Amino acid sequence: MMVYRFMYQGYSDGPMALKENSGAEHASMAEKNGLVFLYYESQMEDLPPEAVVEGAMTPYPDGRCWQRMMEIFHYSRPLSREHWQRKIQGKTPEFRINYVRPEMVASYIYYHYQYQEEMPGDGDKYGIIFISGNRLVMYLETPTEPETEKYSGSLTTHITPHDQWGKVMDPHFQPWENGKKEWRSMELVQ
């Protein structure tokens, strides 16, 4: 049985709550400046966010309340349902946000695809990055759980600049109002 991973974004117009028995697993939400991010996993390939969360939303111009974000990077991928089971109980979800410079999106995705396929399982097993426009959202869980299964990625090259990763990534990020280029944590929605 396959495990699918989802991240949606939308504008909250009031209190939000996760639904019980929705078919979603490890569902959690975070908020930044009125924008809500919803992460969940499911065995269903097309479980809509409306089945997972309830609450008033401000619709986008096309009438949808949620916009799906695209996955561009993961440290590990679900190999099976058993493989994807959390071994550490009581983990806390963590959401981080950053912005990539629009002219650097292709380069950012290139380096991250190269990293994930050359070194699968290198970081937080459940760590994943999604994108919408130039907005990046990273989902992690603490405490970090390392990957225990070894598997090969789709690349046989070894050219990821792992030892200079920060230096290579820095030009990709759009500075915040204080001039810093950093991932910022978001508040969890309870």
C-alpha positions as CSV (number, residue, x, y, z in Angstrom):
1,M,0.0,0.0,0.0
2,M,1.4,3.4,-1.1
3,V,1.7,6.4,1.2
4,Y,0.9,9.8,-0.3
5,R,2.2,13.1,1.1
6,F,0.3,16.4,0.8
7,M,0.8,20.1,1.6
8,Y,-1.9,22.6,0.9
9,Q,-2.1,26.3,1.6
10,G,-5.1,28.6,2.0
11,Y,-6.3,31.7,3.8
12,S,-8.1,31.1,7.1
13,D,-11.2,33.1,7.9
14,G,-11.7,31.8,11.4
15,P,-10.9,28.9,13.6
16,M,-9.6,25.7,12.0
17,A,-9.7,22.1,13.2
18,L,-8.5,18.7,12.0
19,K,-11.4,16.3,11.4
20,E,-11.4,12.8,13.1
21,N,-11.4,9.7,11.0
22,S,-10.7,11.6,7.7
23,G,-8.3,9.0,6.2
24,A,-5.4,11.3,6.9
25,E,-2.5,10.4,9.0
26,H,0.1,12.7,10.7
27,A,-2.1,15.7,9.8
28,S,-1.0,19.1,11.2
29,M,-1.3,22.8,10.4
30,A,0.8,25.9,10.7
31,E,0.0,29.6,10.1
32,K,2.1,32.6,9.0
33,N,0.5,36.0,8.4
34,G,-3.0,34.6,7.8
35,L,-1.8,31.9,5.4
36,V,-2.5,28.3,6.7
37,F,-0.4,25.3,5.7
38,L,-1.9,21.8,6.0
39,Y,0.3,18.7,5.9
40,Y,-1.0,15.2,5.9
41,E,-0.3,11.7,4.7
42,S,-2.8,9.2,3.3
43,Q,-3.1,5.8,1.6
44,M,-5.6,7.6,-0.7
45,E,-4.0,9.3,-3.7
46,D,-6.7,12.0,-3.9
47,L,-7.8,12.8,-0.4
48,P,-8.9,16.4,-0.6
49,P,-8.1,18.9,2.2
50,E,-11.8,19.6,2.8
51,A,-12.0,16.0,4.1
52,V,-9.2,16.6,6.5
53,V,-9.8,20.0,8.0
54,E,-12.9,22.1,8.8
55,G,-13.2,25.9,9.2
56,A,-14.0,29.0,7.3
57,M,-11.6,29.8,4.5
58,T,-11.3,32.8,2.2
59,P,-11.5,31.4,-1.4
60,Y,-9.0,32.1,-4.1
61,P,-10.4,33.9,-7.2
62,D,-11.1,30.6,-8.9
63,G,-13.4,29.6,-5.9
64,R,-11.1,27.0,-4.4
65,C,-10.2,27.3,-0.7
66,W,-7.0,25.3,-0.8
67,Q,-4.1,25.3,-3.2
68,R,-1.9,22.2,-3.4
69,M,1.8,22.8,-3.1
70,M,4.2,20.8,-5.2
71,E,6.9,18.6,-3.6
72,I,10.4,19.4,-4.8
73,F,12.5,17.5,-2.3
74,H,12.4,14.8,0.3
75,Y,15.2,13.2,2.4
76,S,13.5,9.8,2.3
77,R,10.5,8.3,0.4
78,P,8.0,5.7,1.7
79,L,9.2,2.3,0.6
80,S,6.2,0.5,2.2
81,R,3.6,1.2,4.9
82,E,5.7,-0.6,7.5
83,H,8.9,1.3,6.5
84,W,7.0,4.6,6.9
85,Q,5.8,3.9,10.5
86,R,7.1,6.3,13.1
87,K,9.5,4.5,15.5
88,I,9.7,7.5,17.8
89,Q,6.4,8.3,19.6
90,G,5.2,11.8,20.5
91,K,7.0,13.6,17.7
92,T,6.2,17.3,17.1
93,P,5.6,18.6,13.6
94,E,7.6,21.6,12.5
95,F,6.9,23.9,9.6
96,R,9.4,26.4,8.2
97,I,9.0,29.0,5.4
98,N,11.4,30.7,3.1
99,Y,11.3,32.4,-0.3
100,V,13.5,31.5,-3.3
101,R,14.4,34.3,-5.8
102,P,12.1,33.8,-8.8
103,E,15.1,33.6,-11.2
104,M,16.7,30.9,-9.1
105,V,13.8,28.4,-8.7
106,A,15.0,26.1,-11.5
107,S,18.5,26.0,-9.9
108,Y,17.1,25.4,-6.4
109,I,15.0,22.4,-7.7
110,Y,18.0,21.0,-9.7
111,Y,20.3,21.0,-6.7
112,H,17.7,19.5,-4.4
113,Y,16.7,16.7,-6.9
114,Q,20.4,15.9,-7.3
115,Y,20.8,15.8,-3.5
116,Q,17.8,13.6,-2.9
117,E,18.7,11.1,-5.6
118,E,22.4,10.9,-4.9
119,M,22.0,10.6,-1.1
120,P,18.6,9.2,-0.3
121,G,17.9,9.0,3.5
122,D,20.6,11.6,4.4
123,G,18.5,13.8,6.7
124,D,15.3,13.8,8.7
125,K,13.4,10.7,7.4
126,Y,10.1,12.7,7.2
127,G,11.7,16.0,6.0
128,I,10.2,17.4,2.8
129,I,10.1,20.7,0.9
130,F,7.1,22.0,-1.1
131,I,6.8,25.0,-3.4
132,S,4.1,27.4,-4.6
133,G,5.3,30.2,-6.8
134,N,8.6,31.1,-5.1
135,R,7.3,30.2,-1.6
136,L,9.0,27.3,0.0
137,V,7.6,25.3,3.0
138,M,9.6,22.7,4.7
139,Y,7.9,20.0,6.9
140,L,10.0,18.2,9.6
141,E,9.3,16.3,12.8
142,T,11.2,16.5,16.1
143,P,12.9,14.7,17.4
144,T,14.5,13.8,14.1
145,E,14.2,10.2,13.1
146,P,17.0,8.9,10.9
147,E,16.4,6.6,7.9
148,T,17.1,3.0,8.7
149,E,16.6,1.4,5.3
150,K,19.2,1.7,2.6
151,Y,18.0,2.2,-1.0
152,S,19.4,3.7,-4.2
153,G,18.2,6.9,-5.7
154,S,17.7,7.4,-9.4
155,L,21.2,9.0,-10.0
156,T,24.5,7.3,-9.9
157,T,26.5,10.5,-9.9
158,H,28.2,11.9,-6.8
159,I,28.4,15.7,-7.5
160,T,26.1,17.2,-4.9
161,P,28.2,20.0,-3.2
162,H,27.3,18.6,0.3
163,D,30.3,20.1,2.1
164,Q,29.5,23.6,0.7
165,W,25.7,23.3,0.8
166,G,25.0,26.5,2.7
167,K,27.3,28.5,0.4
168,V,25.7,27.1,-2.7
169,M,22.1,27.6,-1.4
170,D,22.6,31.2,0.0
171,P,22.3,33.0,-3.4
172,H,19.0,31.2,-4.1
173,F,17.1,32.8,-1.2
174,Q,15.3,36.1,-1.2
175,P,16.2,38.2,1.8
176,W,13.7,38.9,4.5
177,E,12.9,42.5,5.6
178,N,15.9,42.4,7.9
179,G,18.2,41.4,5.1
180,K,18.7,37.8,6.4
181,K,18.2,34.8,4.2
182,E,16.9,32.1,6.6
183,W,14.2,29.5,7.1
184,R,11.6,30.9,9.6
185,S,9.5,28.7,11.9
186,M,5.8,28.9,11.8
187,E,3.2,28.7,14.6
188,L,1.4,25.4,14.8
189,V,-2.4,25.6,14.6
190,Q,-3.9,23.6,17.4
